[in-house]
Amino acid sequence: MSTTMDRDKAKFKARVHYWASKFEAHVTSVSVRPMRTKWASYSTAGRLTFDASLLELRDELQDYVIVHELLHFHVPNHGKLWKSLMRAHLGDYEKLGNELEKVVNNKALHRNR
């Protein structure tokens, strides 16, 4: 029997594969699990790992994290090229990044109570 969490993970992974094909990024696996210090990681072997709490966020914020990680397949830093690609694919990506930062700060505030 499929749970809501399983369906959310499947939907999220489909979004990852959609973006990966768009960027022609090599992805060998996608996993969603709790992560303590970051939203995601992408290994040079093509393994993507995402924090499970992303599933609670709206699609645009999920896309921000997905695109951010996948662009590192072609651009290893956050320089001008990376920024222009983020803007080309997500528009005002800085606004999304700021919103994501607020989510992080809010979670930290609640965790420390």
C-alpha positions, 0 to 999 in steps of 0.5 A: 500500500502506497503512503502519501510520503511515498507518492510525494517522494515519487513525484519529487524524484520525477521532477528531479529526472525531468530537470536532469534530462533538461540539463543533460546531467548524469544521474545514477540515483536519487534518494530522499532522506533526512539530512542535518546540515544541507538541502542536497548533495550531488556526487561526481558519480551522479548520486543525488541526495535530497533532504526529506523536509523538501517534500513539505515545501512548495514546488518552486522551492523544490525546483530551486534546490533541484536546479541548484544541484544539477547545475553543478554537473556543468558548473562547479561553483556559484560564479557568473555562469551558474547565476545566469543559468539559475536566472534563465531557468528559474527567473528571480532565483534570488527571491526563492533562495531568500525564501528558502533561507527563511524556512531554514531559519524558522526550522532552526528557531523551532528546533532550539526551543 
